[in-house]
């Protein structure tokens, strides 16, 4: 398994673990982030679904496509977190809601893009490709008469 593929799978696993933490610790984390428990549980479910789909589809997609989608997701996470911090520093109460809302919507959008792209992309993934035993052919017999 290549490092890129392991990293992409790890990205999806991280979302699944974070989603489980949000779902199980929704009440406590909701208090920390200043959001209702139902939003934490909903976000946890979205992260579980999005991360699970990412783990499944990362092997079915070209690594370049997965990498672009993960970079876009992470840039969005940084921007949403920065906006949430600014709102919180200025005394607003919506900082946690901004961050958690992003973590609710973005994993589902990433999953939809992975699933939708898988139906239109006919190229096999470029990682870990090895010829099968049926692709290996014996040398042609020598038919020359000497």
Secondary structure, DSSP 8 states (H G I E B T S, - for coil): --HHHHHHHHHHHHHHHHHHHHHHTHHHHHHHHT--HHHHHHHHHHHHHHHHHHHHHTTTS-HHHHHHHHHHHHHHHHHHHHHHHHHHHTT-S-HHHHHHHHHHHHHHHHHHHHHHHHHH--S--STT----GGG-----------
